[in-house]
């Protein structure tokens, strides 16, 4: 899922929702700005917040922390048309990513191997 900040100063790329023991839904992701990326989390209805190291763009994927790489892998697996990898690698500008806001939703495969919309 790709969410552009209200002032277009950042883009949050989330992977799936995780339900916690106390009933909150947590979303982990990667926040990308014009010059850097970092981890972002949204807990329940609260505003998302960033944490951890900031990585200057373009970034070499193998220099990201393991949780950031896992988040990237999960996001790209669920959203194969996402521009996140291109953005992190410097193959796409931040401005191009902000202006191209339509994201194709993933198609889930059922246990029988059939594709669900």
Secondary structure, DSSP 8 states (H G I E B T S, - for coil): -EEE-TTSS-EEEEEEEEE-TTS-EEEEEEEE-SSEEEEEEEETTS--EEEEEEEESS--GGGS-HHHHHHHHHHHHH-TT-SHHHHHHTSS-HHHHHH--------EE-TTS-EE-
